[in-house]
Amino acid sequence: MEFELANGFSIVLPSLHITIIGIVVITLLVRWSKQLETRRFTVFLYFLVSTFIAPIYSQSTINGVFELWIPLGFIVVLVYLNGSKRYHPSKVKASILGLCIALYQLVLQYVG
């Protein structure tokens, strides 16, 4: 969505489905952070780390470069939560939500 203003100035907003997804994600994270008694911001950190994707394999082909991507942030958070004493269901929910965003990024990597 683009709003034209005076003197060639315009404001560009993301598409409607991205905006709705962003509002839902923020609402869920705020709700889950309220379930924690201390350090409520950690839910947001677990979410952000879980959204990280990284290539683990790259090969040059005739058609270009093939890269194999994985949600590395989610794997790191999952290993940390399994070995930590600070396990809380809200943190797991936030990291699974981050995995969903990472999978969306993976689809965009392979399609685009």
C-alpha positions in Angstrom: 0.0 0.0 0.0 1.4 3.4 -1.0 0.1 6.8 0.1 1.1 9.7 -2.1 1.6 13.0 -0.3 2.7 16.5 -1.4 6.0 17.2 -3.3 6.5 13.5 -4.4 6.7 12.3 -0.9 5.0 8.9 -0.2 4.5 6.5 2.6 4.8 2.8 1.7 3.2 0.2 4.0 3.5 -3.5 3.8 0.7 -5.5 2.2 -2.4 -6.2 4.2 -1.7 -9.9 5.1 1.8 -9.0 6.4 0.3 -6.2 8.5 -2.4 -8.6 10.0 0.2 -11.2 10.7 2.4 -8.6 12.5 -0.5 -7.5 14.6 -1.4 -11.1 15.6 2.3 -11.9 16.4 2.7 -8.8 18.6 -0.6 -9.5 20.4 0.4 -13.1 21.1 3.8 -12.2 22.4 2.5 -9.5 24.7 -0.1 -12.0 26.1 2.6 -14.7 26.6 5.0 -12.2 28.2 2.4 -11.3 30.8 2.4 -15.0 32.0 6.0 -14.6 33.1 6.6 -13.2 36.6 10.1 -11.7 35.9 12.1 -10.8 32.8 9.1 -10.5 30.5 11.1 -9.3 27.6 12.8 -12.7 27.2 9.7 -13.9 25.3 10.5 -11.4 22.6 14.1 -12.4 22.5 13.2 -16.1 22.2 10.9 -15.2 19.3 13.5 -13.0 17.5 16.3 -15.6 17.8 13.9 -18.4 16.6 13.3 -16.5 13.4 16.9 -16.7 12.3 17.6 -18.9 9.2 21.0 -19.8 7.8 22.4 -21.7 4.9 24.2 -24.9 5.8 25.1 -26.2 2.3 25.8 -24.3 -0.9 26.6 -25.7 -4.4 27.2 -24.0 -7.7 25.1 -25.5 -10.5 24.5 -24.7 -14.2 21.4 -22.8 -13.3 22.9 -20.8 -10.5 23.7 -21.5 -6.9 21.7 -23.9 -4.8 21.6 -23.3 -1.0 20.1 -25.4 1.7 18.7 -23.3 4.5 17.6 -24.4 8.0 15.9 -22.5 10.9 19.1 -22.4 12.9 17.8 -20.0 15.5 15.0 -22.3 16.5 17.3 -25.2 16.9 19.6 -23.2 19.1 16.7 -22.0 21.3 15.3 -25.5 21.5 18.6 -27.0 22.6 19.0 -24.1 25.2 15.5 -24.6 26.6 16.0 -28.4 27.0 19.2 -27.9 28.9 18.1 -24.9 31.0 16.3 -24.6 34.3 14.4 -21.6 33.0 11.9 -23.6 31.0 8.5 -21.9 30.7 5.6 -22.8 28.3 5.4 -19.1 27.2 9.0 -19.3 26.0 8.3 -22.5 24.0 5.2 -20.9 22.4 7.2 -17.8 21.4 10.0 -20.0 19.9 7.4 -22.1 18.0 5.9 -18.8 16.7 9.4 -17.8 15.6 9.7 -21.1 13.8 6.6 -20.3 11.9 8.1 -17.0 10.7 11.4 -18.8 9.9 9.5 -21.3 7.8 7.8 -18.4 6.0 11.2 -17.0 5.3 12.4 -20.4 4.0 9.5 -20.5 1.6 10.4 -17.0 0.4 14.1 -18.0 0.0 13.2 -21.0 -2.3 10.4 -19.4 -4.3 12.0 -16.0 -4.8 
